[in-house]
Structure formats: C-alpha cells, structure tokens
C-alpha cells in the first residue's frame, strides 16, 4: 500500500515537473488561477529570468518525484 502511494505521488510530481519545464508560463498562470480561485489577473508576460526559474524548479520537482516514486530518500 505504501509502495503504491509513493508511486502515485511521485508520478504526479514528475508529471507536474515535466509540464513546468515544457510550459512555465502556462503552468504559472494555472497556479495563479488555482491559488486565487480564478479571481487573480493572470494577463502578464513573464521575463526570461522568471521562465528560467520555472524551468529549473520544474526539473527539480520532476527529479524528486521520480526519486520518491522509486523509493529513494535523501
């Protein structure tokens, strides 16, 4: 049961991380909508630095998700 739970949570983290690497602006807008229940204005352009930060954090999330799914720990 614990192994299945780790696999599901790790898989979700890996998928979200990869999505964040591929489309950081779209994921940032989705995050804004979820956090503010759709009431925030998300009509903005991200700078290159913000996109890079989104890509790096997405890659870290994906790597940690895979590690968690495989049962590896720090």
PDB file of N, CA, C, O and CB in Angstrom:
ATOM      1  N   UNK A   1       0.820  -1.195   0.000  1.00  0.00           N
ATOM      2  CA  UNK A   1       0.000   0.000   0.000  1.00  0.00           C
ATOM      3  C   UNK A   1       0.863   1.257   0.000  1.00  0.00           C
ATOM      4  O   UNK A   1       0.584   2.217  -0.719  1.00  0.00           O
ATOM      5  CB  UNK A   1      -0.932  -0.001   1.201  1.00  0.00           C
ATOM      6  N   UNK A   2       1.923   1.236   0.824  1.00  0.00           N
ATOM      7  CA  UNK A   2       2.822   2.388   0.871  1.00  0.00           C
ATOM      8  C   UNK A   2       3.539   2.553  -0.460  1.00  0.00           C
ATOM      9  O   UNK A   2       3.746   3.676  -0.918  1.00  0.00           O
ATOM     10  CB  UNK A   2       3.843   2.236   2.013  1.00  0.00           C
ATOM     11  N   UNK A   3       3.925   1.433  -1.088  1.00  0.00           N
ATOM     12  CA  UNK A   3       4.621   1.498  -2.372  1.00  0.00           C
ATOM     13  C   UNK A   3       3.718   2.097  -3.445  1.00  0.00           C
ATOM     14  O   UNK A   3       4.169   2.890  -4.272  1.00  0.00           O
ATOM     15  CB  UNK A   3       5.097   0.101  -2.799  1.00  0.00           C
ATOM     16  N   UNK A   4       2.448   1.717  -3.429  1.00  0.00           N
ATOM     17  CA  UNK A   4       1.507   2.279  -4.395  1.00  0.00           C
ATOM     18  C   UNK A   4       1.329   3.772  -4.163  1.00  0.00           C
ATOM     19  O   UNK A   4       1.286   4.551  -5.116  1.00  0.00           O
ATOM     20  CB  UNK A   4       0.153   1.563  -4.310  1.00  0.00           C
ATOM     21  N   UNK A   5       1.225   4.172  -2.904  1.00  0.00           N
ATOM     22  CA  UNK A   5       1.077   5.584  -2.559  1.00  0.00           C
ATOM     23  C   UNK A   5       2.295   6.378  -3.028  1.00  0.00           C
ATOM     24  O   UNK A   5       2.150   7.459  -3.600  1.00  0.00           O
ATOM     25  CB  UNK A   5       0.881   5.753  -1.040  1.00  0.00           C
ATOM     26  N   UNK A   6       3.488   5.846  -2.788  1.00  0.00           N
ATOM     27  CA  UNK A   6       4.719   6.520  -3.221  1.00  0.00           C
ATOM     28  C   UNK A   6       4.765   6.633  -4.737  1.00  0.00           C
ATOM     29  O   UNK A   6       5.184   7.660  -5.270  1.00  0.00           O
ATOM     30  CB  UNK A   6       5.960   5.765  -2.711  1.00  0.00           C
ATOM     31  N   UNK A   7       4.341   5.597  -5.429  1.00  0.00           N
ATOM     32  CA  UNK A   7       4.345   5.602  -6.885  1.00  0.00           C
ATOM     33  C   UNK A   7       3.385   6.650  -7.435  1.00  0.00           C
ATOM     34  O   UNK A   7       3.725   7.367  -8.376  1.00  0.00           O
ATOM     35  CB  UNK A   7       3.979   4.222  -7.419  1.00  0.00           C
ATOM     36  N   UNK A   8       2.201   6.745  -6.862  1.00  0.00           N
ATOM     37  CA  UNK A   8       1.206   7.717  -7.331  1.00  0.00           C
ATOM     38  C   UNK A   8       1.670   9.144  -7.066  1.00  0.00           C
ATOM     39  O   UNK A   8       1.638   9.981  -7.969  1.00  0.00           O
ATOM     40  CB  UNK A   8      -0.149   7.472  -6.651  1.00  0.00           C
ATOM     41  N   UNK A   9       2.097   9.429  -5.849  1.00  0.00           N
ATOM     42  CA  UNK A   9       2.531  10.787  -5.502  1.00  0.00           C
ATOM     43  C   UNK A   9       3.774  11.174  -6.301  1.00  0.00           C
ATOM     44  O   UNK A   9       3.863  12.290  -6.815  1.00  0.00           O
ATOM     45  CB  UNK A   9       2.817  10.896  -3.987  1.00  0.00           C
ATOM     46  N   UNK A  10       4.721  10.264  -6.404  1.00  0.00           N
ATOM     47  CA  UNK A  10       5.925  10.530  -7.183  1.00  0.00           C
ATOM     48  C   UNK A  10       5.623  10.735  -8.655  1.00  0.00           C
ATOM     49  O   UNK A  10       6.221  11.594  -9.302  1.00  0.00           O
ATOM     50  CB  UNK A  10       6.909   9.401  -7.020  1.00  0.00           C
ATOM     51  N   UNK A  11       4.704   9.955  -9.183  1.00  0.00           N
ATOM     52  CA  UNK A  11       4.310  10.112 -10.586  1.00  0.00           C
ATOM     53  C   UNK A  11       3.649  11.445 -10.863  1.00  0.00           C
ATOM     54  O   UNK A  11       3.929  12.084 -11.877  1.00  0.00           O
ATOM     55  CB  UNK A  11       3.379   9.002 -10.988  1.00  0.00           C
ATOM     56  N   UNK A  12       2.772  11.868  -9.965  1.00  0.00           N
ATOM     57  CA  UNK A  12       2.115  13.174 -10.125  1.00  0.00           C
ATOM     58  C   UNK A  12       3.149  14.295 -10.064  1.00  0.00           C
ATOM     59  O   UNK A  12       3.096  15.233 -10.859  1.00  0.00           O
ATOM     60  CB  UNK A  12       1.032  13.382  -9.032  1.00  0.00           C
ATOM     61  N   UNK A  13       4.081  14.202  -9.130  1.00  0.00           N
ATOM     62  CA  UNK A  13       5.130  15.221  -9.019  1.00  0.00           C
ATOM     63  C   UNK A  13       5.997  15.242 -10.273  1.00  0.00           C
ATOM     64  O   UNK A  13       6.368  16.315 -10.750  1.00  0.00           O
ATOM     65  CB  UNK A  13       6.002  14.968  -7.776  1.00  0.00           C
ATOM     66  N   UNK A  14       6.319  14.088 -10.803  1.00  0.00           N
ATOM     67  CA  UNK A  14       7.142  14.024 -12.012  1.00  0.00           C
ATOM     68  C   UNK A  14       6.412  14.625 -13.209  1.00  0.00           C
ATOM     69  O   UNK A  14       7.008  15.364 -13.991  1.00  0.00           O
ATOM     70  CB  UNK A  14       7.537  12.574 -12.311  1.00  0.00           C
ATOM     71  N   UNK A  15       5.134  14.314 -13.356  1.00  0.00           N
ATOM     72  CA  UNK A  15       4.352  14.856 -14.472  1.00  0.00           C
ATOM     73  C   UNK A  15       4.229  16.373 -14.360  1.00  0.00           C
ATOM     74  O   UNK A  15       4.403  17.084 -15.350  1.00  0.00           O
ATOM     75  CB  UNK A  15       2.951  14.212 -14.513  1.00  0.00           C
ATOM     76  N   UNK A  16       3.932  16.870 -13.164  1.00  0.00           N
ATOM     77  CA  UNK A  16       3.843  18.322 -12.984  1.00  0.00           C
ATOM     78  C   UNK A  16       5.187  19.000 -13.230  1.00  0.00           C
ATOM     79  O   UNK A  16       5.242  20.078 -13.821  1.00  0.00           O
ATOM     80  CB  UNK A  16       3.344  18.651 -11.576  1.00  0.00           C
ATOM     81  N   UNK A  17       6.257  18.378 -12.785  1.00  0.00           N
ATOM     82  CA  UNK A  17       7.584  18.940 -13.009  1.00  0.00           C
ATOM     83  C   UNK A  17       7.929  19.033 -14.482  1.00  0.00           C
ATOM     84  O   UNK A  17       8.442  20.055 -14.938  1.00  0.00           O
ATOM     85  CB  UNK A  17       8.622  18.116 -12.297  1.00  0.00           C
ATOM     86  N   UNK A  18       7.654  17.980 -15.227  1.00  0.00           N
ATOM     87  CA  UNK A  18       7.928  17.994 -16.668  1.00  0.00           C
ATOM     88  C   UNK A  18       7.051  19.030 -17.365  1.00  0.00           C
ATOM     89  O   UNK A  18       7.519  19.734 -18.260  1.00  0.00           O
ATOM     90  CB  UNK A  18       7.693  16.593 -17.283  1.00  0.00           C
ATOM     91  N   UNK A  19       5.790  19.130 -16.966  1.00  0.00           N
ATOM     92  CA  UNK A  19       4.908  20.147 -17.548  1.00  0.00           C
ATOM     93  C   UNK A  19       5.444  21.545 -17.272  1.00  0.00           C
ATOM     94  O   UNK A  19       5.371  22.421 -18.133  1.00  0.00           O
ATOM     95  CB  UNK A  19       3.481  20.010 -16.992  1.00  0.00           C
ATOM     96  N   UNK A  20       5.977  21.753 -16.083  1.00  0.00           N
ATOM     97  CA  UNK A  20       6.512  23.062 -15.721  1.00  0.00           C
ATOM     98  C   UNK A  20       7.757  23.379 -16.539  1.00  0.00           C
ATOM     99  O   UNK A  20       7.987  24.537 -16.889  1.00  0.00           O
ATOM    100  CB  UNK A  20       6.832  23.118 -14.221  1.00  0.00           C
ATOM    101  N   UNK A  21       8.564  22.368 -16.848  1.00  0.00           N
ATOM    102  CA  UNK A  21       9.756  22.580 -17.680  1.00  0.00           C
ATOM    103  C   UNK A  21       9.349  22.929 -19.106  1.00  0.00           C
ATOM    104  O   UNK A  21       9.956  23.802 -19.726  1.00  0.00           O
ATOM    105  CB  UNK A  21      10.660  21.323 -17.675  1.00  0.00           C
ATOM    106  N   UNK A  22       8.340  22.264 -19.627  1.00  0.00           N
ATOM    107  CA  UNK A  22       7.932  22.478 -21.011  1.00  0.00           C
ATOM    108  C   UNK A  22       7.155  23.771 -21.216  1.00  0.00           C
ATOM    109  O   UNK A  22       7.311  24.416 -22.253  1.00  0.00           O
ATOM    110  CB  UNK A  22       7.102  21.321 -21.476  1.00  0.00           C
ATOM    111  N   UNK A  23       6.327  24.164 -20.265  1.00  0.00           N
ATOM    112  CA  UNK A  23       5.482  25.354 -20.420  1.00  0.00           C
ATOM    113  C   UNK A  23       5.414  26.132 -19.109  1.00  0.00           C
ATOM    114  O   UNK A  23       4.391  26.091 -18.424  1.00  0.00           O
ATOM    115  CB  UNK A  23       4.059  24.956 -20.881  1.00  0.00           C
ATOM    116  N   UNK A  24       6.487  26.842 -18.747  1.00  0.00           N
ATOM    117  CA  UNK A  24       6.497  27.528 -17.447  1.00  0.00           C
ATOM    118  C   UNK A  24       5.462  28.647 -17.333  1.00  0.00           C
ATOM    119  O   UNK A  24       4.902  28.859 -16.257  1.00  0.00           O
ATOM    120  CB  UNK A  24       7.864  28.097 -17.190  1.00  0.00           C
ATOM    121  N   UNK A  25       5.200  29.365 -18.427  1.00  0.00           N
ATOM    122  CA  UNK A  25       4.226  30.458 -18.365  1.00  0.00           C
ATOM    123  C   UNK A  25       2.820  29.918 -18.165  1.00  0.00           C
ATOM    124  O   UNK A  25       2.063  30.443 -17.349  1.00  0.00           O
ATOM    125  CB  UNK A  25       4.287  31.309 -19.640  1.00  0.00           C
ATOM    126  N   UNK A  26       2.469  28.884 -18.895  1.00  0.00           N
ATOM    127  CA  UNK A  26       1.133  28.293 -18.767  1.00  0.00           C
ATOM    128  C   UNK A  26       0.920  27.716 -17.374  1.00  0.00           C
ATOM    129  O   UNK A  26      -0.149  27.886 -16.788  1.00  0.00           O
ATOM    130  CB  UNK A  26       0.925  27.200 -19.825  1.00  0.00           C
ATOM    131  N   UNK A  27       1.928  27.037 -16.841  1.00  0.00           N
ATOM    132  CA  UNK A  27       1.807  26.461 -15.502  1.00  0.00           C
ATOM    133  C   UNK A  27       1.726  27.548 -14.435  1.00  0.00           C
ATOM    134  O   UNK A  27       1.014  27.388 -13.444  1.00  0.00           O
ATOM    135  CB  UNK A  27       2.989  25.534 -15.214  1.00  0.00           C
ATOM    136  N   UNK A  28       2.442  28.644 -14.625  1.00  0.00           N
ATOM    137  CA  UNK A  28       2.381  29.747 -13.670  1.00  0.00           C
ATOM    138  C   UNK A  28       0.985  30.367 -13.657  1.00  0.00           C
ATOM    139  O   UNK A  28       0.454  30.700 -12.597  1.00  0.00           O
ATOM    140  CB  UNK A  28       3.438  30.815 -14.009  1.00  0.00           C
ATOM    141  N   UNK A  29       0.405  30.516 -14.827  1.00  0.00           N
ATOM    142  CA  UNK A  29      -0.966  31.051 -14.900  1.00  0.00           C
ATOM    143  C   UNK A  29      -1.963  30.097 -14.254  1.00  0.00           C
ATOM    144  O   UNK A  29      -2.886  30.536 -13.567  1.00  0.00           O
ATOM    145  CB  UNK A  29      -1.365  31.314 -16.363  1.00  0.00           C
ATOM    146  N   UNK A  30      -1.786  28.801 -14.470  1.00  0.00           N
ATOM    147  CA  UNK A  30      -2.654  27.808 -13.834  1.00  0.00           C
ATOM    148  C   UNK A  30      -2.521  27.872 -12.321  1.00  0.00           C
ATOM    149  O   UNK A  30      -3.519  27.798 -11.605  1.00  0.00           O
ATOM    150  CB  UNK A  30      -2.320  26.394 -14.336  1.00  0.00           C
ATOM    151  N   UNK A  31      -1.293  28.011 -11.830  1.00  0.00           N
ATOM    152  CA  UNK A  31      -1.063  28.115 -10.392  1.00  0.00           C
ATOM    153  C   UNK A  31      -1.757  29.350  -9.827  1.00  0.00           C
ATOM    154  O   UNK A  31      -2.351  29.287  -8.751  1.00  0.00           O
ATOM    155  CB  UNK A  31       0.444  28.164 -10.087  1.00  0.00           C
ATOM    156  N   UNK A  32      -1.688  30.467 -10.538  1.00  0.00           N
ATOM    157  CA  UNK A  32      -2.339  31.694 -10.082  1.00  0.00           C
ATOM    158  C   UNK A  32      -3.846  31.508 -10.012  1.00  0.00           C
ATOM    159  O   UNK A  32      -4.480  31.951  -9.055  1.00  0.00           O
ATOM    160  CB  UNK A  32      -1.993  32.866 -11.011  1.00  0.00           C
ATOM    161  N   UNK A  33      -4.422  30.861 -11.007  1.00  0.00           N
ATOM    162  CA  UNK A  33      -5.870  30.629 -11.004  1.00  0.00           C
ATOM    163  C   UNK A  33      -6.298  29.733  -9.848  1.00  0.00           C
ATOM    164  O   UNK A  33      -7.324  29.975  -9.212  1.00  0.00           O
ATOM    165  CB  UNK A  33      -6.307  30.005 -12.326  1.00  0.00           C
ATOM    166  N   UNK A  34      -5.506  28.699  -9.580  1.00  0.00           N
ATOM    167  CA  UNK A  34      -5.857  27.771  -8.501  1.00  0.00           C
ATOM    168  C   UNK A  34      -5.722  28.450  -7.140  1.00  0.00           C
ATOM    169  O   UNK A  34      -6.606  28.323  -6.293  1.00  0.00           O
ATOM    170  CB  UNK A  34      -4.966  26.515  -8.557  1.00  0.00           C
ATOM    171  N   UNK A  35      -4.620  29.170  -6.928  1.00  0.00           N
ATOM    172  CA  UNK A  35      -4.376  29.786  -5.625  1.00  0.00           C
ATOM    173  C   UNK A  35      -5.375  30.886  -5.291  1.00  0.00           C
ATOM    174  O   UNK A  35      -5.746  31.058  -4.130  1.00  0.00           O
ATOM    175  CB  UNK A  35      -2.981  30.346  -5.581  1.00  0.00           C
ATOM    176  N   UNK A  36      -5.809  31.628  -6.299  1.00  0.00           N
ATOM    177  CA  UNK A  36      -6.720  32.746  -6.054  1.00  0.00           C
ATOM    178  C   UNK A  36      -8.135  32.449  -6.528  1.00  0.00           C
ATOM    179  O   UNK A  36      -8.936  33.365  -6.708  1.00  0.00           O
ATOM    180  CB  UNK A  36      -6.205  33.995  -6.738  1.00  0.00           C
ATOM    181  N   UNK A  37      -8.443  31.176  -6.729  1.00  0.00           N
ATOM    182  CA  UNK A  37      -9.791  30.730  -7.109  1.00  0.00           C
ATOM    183  C   UNK A  37     -10.300  31.435  -8.361  1.00  0.00           C
ATOM    184  O   UNK A  37     -11.494  31.713  -8.471  1.00  0.00           O
ATOM    185  CB  UNK A  37     -10.763  30.967  -5.963  1.00  0.00           C
ATOM    186  N   UNK A  38      -9.410  31.724  -9.301  1.00  0.00           N
ATOM    187  CA  UNK A  38      -9.787  32.337 -10.562  1.00  0.00           C
ATOM    188  C   UNK A  38     -10.014  33.827 -10.505  1.00  0.00           C
ATOM    189  O   UNK A  38     -10.405  34.420 -11.510  1.00  0.00           O
ATOM    190  CB  UNK A  38     -10.994  31.701 -11.063  1.00  0.00           C
ATOM    191  N   UNK A  39      -9.783  34.460  -9.361  1.00  0.00           N
ATOM    192  CA  UNK A  39     -10.064  35.882  -9.207  1.00  0.00           C
ATOM    193  C   UNK A  39      -8.859  36.770  -9.496  1.00  0.00           C
ATOM    194  O   UNK A  39      -9.000  37.993  -9.516  1.00  0.00           O
ATOM    195  CB  UNK A  39     -10.556  36.149  -7.818  1.00  0.00           C
ATOM    196  N   UNK A  40      -7.694  36.201  -9.716  1.00  0.00           N
ATOM    197  CA  UNK A  40      -6.484  37.000  -9.947  1.00  0.00           C
ATOM    198  C   UNK A  40      -6.342  37.308 -11.433  1.00  0.00           C
ATOM    199  O   UNK A  40      -6.792  36.548 -12.290  1.00  0.00           O
ATOM    200  CB  UNK A  40      -5.224  36.258  -9.426  1.00  0.00           C
ATOM    201  N   UNK A  41      -5.714  38.424 -11.711  1.00  0.00           N
ATOM    202  CA  UNK A  41      -5.439  38.810 -13.086  1.00  0.00           C
ATOM    203  C   UNK A  41      -4.150  38.127 -13.516  1.00  0.00           C
ATOM    204  O   UNK A  41      -3.080  38.434 -12.991  1.00  0.00           O
ATOM    205  CB  UNK A  41      -5.337  40.362 -13.235  1.00  0.00           C
ATOM    206  N   UNK A  42      -4.242  37.211 -14.459  1.00  0.00           N
ATOM    207  CA  UNK A  42      -3.058  36.477 -14.892  1.00  0.00           C
ATOM    208  C   UNK A  42      -2.627  36.870 -16.298  1.00  0.00           C
ATOM    209  O   UNK A  42      -1.926  36.113 -16.970  1.00  0.00           O
ATOM    210  CB  UNK A  42      -3.319  34.987 -14.834  1.00  0.00           C
ATOM    211  N   UNK A  43      -3.039  38.038 -16.740  1.00  0.00           N
ATOM    212  CA  UNK A  43      -2.702  38.501 -18.076  1.00  0.00           C
ATOM    213  C   UNK A  43      -1.395  39.290 -18.034  1.00  0.00           C
ATOM    214  O   UNK A  43      -1.401  40.521 -18.072  1.00  0.00           O
ATOM    215  CB  UNK A  43      -3.843  39.363 -18.660  1.00  0.00           C
ATOM    216  N   UNK A  44      -0.290  38.577 -17.956  1.00  0.00           N
ATOM    217  CA  UNK A  44       1.019  39.214 -17.885  1.00  0.00           C
ATOM    218  C   UNK A  44       2.032  38.360 -18.631  1.00  0.00           C
ATOM    219  O   UNK A  44       1.810  37.172 -18.867  1.00  0.00           O
ATOM    220  CB  UNK A  44       1.457  39.428 -16.413  1.00  0.00           C
ATOM    221  N   UNK A  45       3.115  38.964 -18.987  1.00  0.00           N
ATOM    222  CA  UNK A  45       4.196  38.244 -19.645  1.00  0.00           C
ATOM    223  C   UNK A  45       5.328  38.034 -18.664  1.00  0.00           C
ATOM    224  O   UNK A  45       5.688  38.949 -17.923  1.00  0.00           O
ATOM    225  CB  UNK A  45       4.691  39.001 -20.893  1.00  0.00           C
ATOM    226  N   UNK A  46       5.877  36.867 -18.651  1.00  0.00           N
ATOM    227  CA  UNK A  46       6.988  36.568 -17.761  1.00  0.00           C
ATOM    228  C   UNK A  46       8.303  36.963 -18.426  1.00  0.00           C
ATOM    229  O   UNK A  46       8.448  36.899 -19.647  1.00  0.00           O
ATOM    230  CB  UNK A  46       6.997  35.072 -17.380  1.00  0.00           C
ATOM    231  N   UNK A  47       9.244  37.367 -17.600  1.00  0.00           N
ATOM    232  CA  UNK A  47      10.576  37.668 -18.103  1.00  0.00           C
ATOM    233  C   UNK A  47      11.331  36.360 -18.340  1.00  0.00           C
ATOM    234  O   UNK A  47      10.901  35.291 -17.906  1.00  0.00           O
ATOM    235  CB  UNK A  47      11.350  38.582 -17.114  1.00  0.00           C
ATOM    236  N   UNK A  48      12.445  36.465 -19.026  1.00  0.00           N
ATOM    237  CA  UNK A  48      13.263  35.271 -19.277  1.00  0.00           C
ATOM    238  C   UNK A  48      13.765  34.660 -17.975  1.00  0.00           C
ATOM    239  O   UNK A  48      13.864  33.439 -17.853  1.00  0.00           O
ATOM    240  CB  UNK A  48      14.450  35.616 -20.181  1.00  0.00           C
ATOM    241  N   UNK A  49      14.077  35.503 -17.014  1.00  0.00           N
ATOM    242  CA  UNK A  49      14.566  35.007 -15.720  1.00  0.00           C
ATOM    243  C   UNK A  49      13.470  34.222 -14.993  1.00  0.00           C
ATOM    244  O   UNK A  49      13.744  33.180 -14.399  1.00  0.00           O
ATOM    245  CB  UNK A  49      15.055  36.183 -14.836  1.00  0.00           C
ATOM    246  N   UNK A  50      12.233  34.718 -15.040  1.00  0.00           N
ATOM    247  CA  UNK A  50      11.128  34.011 -14.396  1.00  0.00           C
ATOM    248  C   UNK A  50      10.869  32.672 -15.080  1.00  0.00           C
ATOM    249  O   UNK A  50      10.588  31.676 -14.414  1.00  0.00           O
ATOM    250  CB  UNK A  50       9.856  34.870 -14.416  1.00  0.00           C
ATOM    251  N   UNK A  51      10.962  32.648 -16.400  1.00  0.00           N
ATOM    252  CA  UNK A  51      10.775  31.391 -17.115  1.00  0.00           C
ATOM    253  C   UNK A  51      11.884  30.400 -16.784  1.00  0.00           C
ATOM    254  O   UNK A  51      11.626  29.208 -16.616  1.00  0.00           O
ATOM    255  CB  UNK A  51      10.725  31.638 -18.622  1.00  0.00           C
ATOM    256  N   UNK A  52      13.120  30.892 -16.691  1.00  0.00           N
ATOM    257  CA  UNK A  52      14.231  30.015 -16.330  1.00  0.00           C
ATOM    258  C   UNK A  52      14.045  29.446 -14.930  1.00  0.00           C
ATOM    259  O   UNK A  52      14.287  28.262 -14.697  1.00  0.00           O
ATOM    260  CB  UNK A  52      15.559  30.771 -16.418  1.00  0.00           C
ATOM    261  N   UNK A  53      13.615  30.292 -14.004  1.00  0.00           N
ATOM    262  CA  UNK A  53      13.364  29.831 -12.640  1.00  0.00           C
ATOM    263  C   UNK A  53      12.265  28.767 -12.622  1.00  0.00           C
ATOM    264  O   UNK A  53      12.371  27.775 -11.900  1.00  0.00           O
ATOM    265  CB  UNK A  53      12.976  31.015 -11.735  1.00  0.00           C
ATOM    266  N   UNK A  54      11.216  28.972 -13.411  1.00  0.00           N
ATOM    267  CA  UNK A  54      10.150  27.975 -13.510  1.00  0.00           C
ATOM    268  C   UNK A  54      10.645  26.663 -14.082  1.00  0.00           C
ATOM    269  O   UNK A  54      10.254  25.591 -13.618  1.00  0.00           O
ATOM    270  CB  UNK A  54       9.022  28.502 -14.359  1.00  0.00           C
ATOM    271  N   UNK A  55      11.498  26.743 -15.082  1.00  0.00           N
ATOM    272  CA  UNK A  55      12.042  25.524 -15.686  1.00  0.00           C
ATOM    273  C   UNK A  55      12.946  24.768 -14.715  1.00  0.00           C
ATOM    274  O   UNK A  55      12.871  23.543 -14.617  1.00  0.00           O
ATOM    275  CB  UNK A  55      12.818  25.866 -16.956  1.00  0.00           C
ATOM    276  N   UNK A  56      13.800  25.501 -13.998  1.00  0.00           N
ATOM    277  CA  UNK A  56      14.707  24.858 -13.042  1.00  0.00           C
ATOM    278  C   UNK A  56      13.919  24.214 -11.905  1.00  0.00           C
ATOM    279  O   UNK A  56      14.186  23.073 -11.528  1.00  0.00           O
ATOM    280  CB  UNK A  56      15.716  25.881 -12.478  1.00  0.00           C
ATOM    281  N   UNK A  57      12.947  24.948 -11.359  1.00  0.00           N
ATOM    282  CA  UNK A  57      12.157  24.378 -10.259  1.00  0.00           C
ATOM    283  C   UNK A  57      11.313  23.199 -10.745  1.00  0.00           C
ATOM    284  O   UNK A  57      11.100  22.245  -9.995  1.00  0.00           O
ATOM    285  CB  UNK A  57      11.248  25.457  -9.635  1.00  0.00           C
ATOM    286  N   UNK A  58      10.832  23.251 -11.983  1.00  0.00           N
ATOM    287  CA  UNK A  58      10.104  22.114 -12.541  1.00  0.00           C
ATOM    288  C   UNK A  58      10.981  20.888 -12.694  1.00  0.00           C
ATOM    289  O   UNK A  58      10.547  19.767 -12.429  1.00  0.00           O
ATOM    290  CB  UNK A  58       9.513  22.482 -13.876  1.00  0.00           C
ATOM    291  N   UNK A  59      12.218  21.103 -13.123  1.00  0.00           N
ATOM    292  CA  UNK A  59      13.154  19.984 -13.259  1.00  0.00           C
ATOM    293  C   UNK A  59      13.462  19.363 -11.900  1.00  0.00           C
ATOM    294  O   UNK A  59      13.540  18.141 -11.770  1.00  0.00           O
ATOM    295  CB  UNK A  59      14.455  20.450 -13.934  1.00  0.00           C
ATOM    296  N   UNK A  60      13.637  20.210 -10.896  1.00  0.00           N
ATOM    297  CA  UNK A  60      13.893  19.700  -9.543  1.00  0.00           C
ATOM    298  C   UNK A  60      12.692  18.906  -9.041  1.00  0.00           C
ATOM    299  O   UNK A  60      12.853  17.836  -8.455  1.00  0.00           O
ATOM    300  CB  UNK A  60      14.211  20.862  -8.570  1.00  0.00           C
ATOM    301  N   UNK A  61      11.487  19.429  -9.270  1.00  0.00           N
ATOM    302  CA  UNK A  61      10.275  18.723  -8.857  1.00  0.00           C
ATOM    303  C   UNK A  61      10.168  17.373  -9.561  1.00  0.00           C
ATOM    304  O   UNK A  61       9.803  16.376  -8.937  1.00  0.00           O
ATOM    305  CB  UNK A  61       9.030  19.575  -9.150  1.00  0.00           C
ATOM    306  N   UNK A  62      10.481  17.333 -10.853  1.00  0.00           N
ATOM    307  CA  UNK A  62      10.403  16.078 -11.598  1.00  0.00           C
ATOM    308  C   UNK A  62      11.413  15.058 -11.078  1.00  0.00           C
ATOM    309  O   UNK A  62      11.083  13.883 -10.914  1.00  0.00           O
ATOM    310  CB  UNK A  62      10.635  16.332 -13.087  1.00  0.00           C
ATOM    311  N   UNK A  63      12.632  15.502 -10.823  1.00  0.00           N
ATOM    312  CA  UNK A  63      13.661  14.582 -10.316  1.00  0.00           C
ATOM    313  C   UNK A  63      13.282  14.046  -8.939  1.00  0.00           C
ATOM    314  O   UNK A  63      13.414  12.850  -8.676  1.00  0.00           O
ATOM    315  CB  UNK A  63      15.030  15.288 -10.248  1.00  0.00           C
ATOM    316  N   UNK A  64      12.810  14.930  -8.063  1.00  0.00           N
ATOM    317  CA  UNK A  64      12.402  14.481  -6.733  1.00  0.00           C
ATOM    318  C   UNK A  64      11.186  13.559  -6.803  1.00  0.00           C
ATOM    319  O   UNK A  64      11.075  12.619  -6.016  1.00  0.00           O
ATOM    320  CB  UNK A  64      12.095  15.682  -5.841  1.00  0.00           C
ATOM    321  N   UNK A  65      10.277  13.822  -7.737  1.00  0.00           N
ATOM    322  CA  UNK A  65       9.123  12.946  -7.908  1.00  0.00           C
ATOM    323  C   UNK A  65       9.522  11.546  -8.340  1.00  0.00           C
ATOM    324  O   UNK A  65       8.997  10.556  -7.829  1.00  0.00           O
ATOM    325  CB  UNK A  65       8.170  13.536  -8.918  1.00  0.00           C
ATOM    326  N   UNK A  66      10.452  11.467  -9.281  1.00  0.00           N
ATOM    327  CA  UNK A  66      10.935  10.157  -9.730  1.00  0.00           C
ATOM    328  C   UNK A  66      11.651   9.441  -8.588  1.00  0.00           C
ATOM    329  O   UNK A  66      11.451   8.246  -8.375  1.00  0.00           O
ATOM    330  CB  UNK A  66      11.881  10.308 -10.948  1.00  0.00           C
ATOM    331  N   UNK A  67      12.480  10.172  -7.861  1.00  0.00           N
ATOM    332  CA  UNK A  67      13.195   9.566  -6.731  1.00  0.00           C
ATOM    333  C   UNK A  67      12.215   9.057  -5.679  1.00  0.00           C
ATOM    334  O   UNK A  67      12.403   7.971  -5.129  1.00  0.00           O
ATOM    335  CB  UNK A  67      14.169  10.581  -6.100  1.00  0.00           C
ATOM    336  N   UNK A  68      11.178   9.831  -5.397  1.00  0.00           N
ATOM    337  CA  UNK A  68      10.178   9.420  -4.412  1.00  0.00           C
ATOM    338  C   UNK A  68       9.430   8.185  -4.896  1.00  0.00           C
ATOM    339  O   UNK A  68       9.170   7.266  -4.120  1.00  0.00           O
ATOM    340  CB  UNK A  68       9.191  10.564  -4.131  1.00  0.00           C
ATOM    341  N   UNK A  69       9.083   8.167  -6.184  1.00  0.00           N
ATOM    342  CA  UNK A  69       8.353   7.020  -6.728  1.00  0.00           C
ATOM    343  C   UNK A  69       9.194   5.747  -6.684  1.00  0.00           C
ATOM    344  O   UNK A  69       8.662   4.651  -6.506  1.00  0.00           O
ATOM    345  CB  UNK A  69       7.916   7.303  -8.164  1.00  0.00           C
ATOM    346  N   UNK A  70      10.499   5.896  -6.845  1.00  0.00           N
ATOM    347  CA  UNK A  70      11.379   4.726  -6.815  1.00  0.00           C
ATOM    348  C   UNK A  70      11.758   4.304  -5.403  1.00  0.00           C
ATOM    349  O   UNK A  70      12.412   3.279  -5.210  1.00  0.00           O
ATOM    350  CB  UNK A  70      12.628   5.007  -7.603  1.00  0.00           C
ATOM    351  N   UNK A  71      11.349   5.094  -4.422  1.00  0.00           N
ATOM    352  CA  UNK A  71      11.627   4.735  -3.039  1.00  0.00           C
ATOM    353  C   UNK A  71      12.953   5.249  -2.524  1.00  0.00           C
ATOM    354  O   UNK A  71      13.399   4.842  -1.451  1.00  0.00           O
ATOM    355  CB  UNK A  71      11.591   3.267  -2.892  1.00  0.00           C
ATOM    356  N   UNK A  72      13.588   6.131  -3.266  1.00  0.00           N
ATOM    357  CA  UNK A  72      14.851   6.710  -2.818  1.00  0.00           C
ATOM    358  C   UNK A  72      14.567   7.840  -1.839  1.00  0.00           C
ATOM    359  O   UNK A  72      13.557   8.531  -1.969  1.00  0.00           O
ATOM    360  CB  UNK A  72      15.687   7.222  -4.020  1.00  0.00           C
ATOM    361  N   UNK A  73      15.428   8.031  -0.879  1.00  0.00           N
ATOM    362  CA  UNK A  73      15.246   9.126   0.072  1.00  0.00           C
ATOM    363  C   UNK A  73      16.564   9.847   0.270  1.00  0.00           C
ATOM    364  O   UNK A  73      17.636   9.312  -0.014  1.00  0.00           O
ATOM    365  CB  UNK A  73      14.702   8.607   1.425  1.00  0.00           C
ATOM    366  N   UNK A  74      16.464  11.053   0.755  1.00  0.00           N
ATOM    367  CA  UNK A  74      17.673  11.854   0.974  1.00  0.00           C
ATOM    368  C   UNK A  74      18.334  11.497   2.273  1.00  0.00           C
ATOM    369  O   UNK A  74      19.365  12.072   2.620  1.00  0.00           O
ATOM    370  CB  UNK A  74      17.350  13.333   0.956  1.00  0.00           C
TER     371      UNK A  74
END
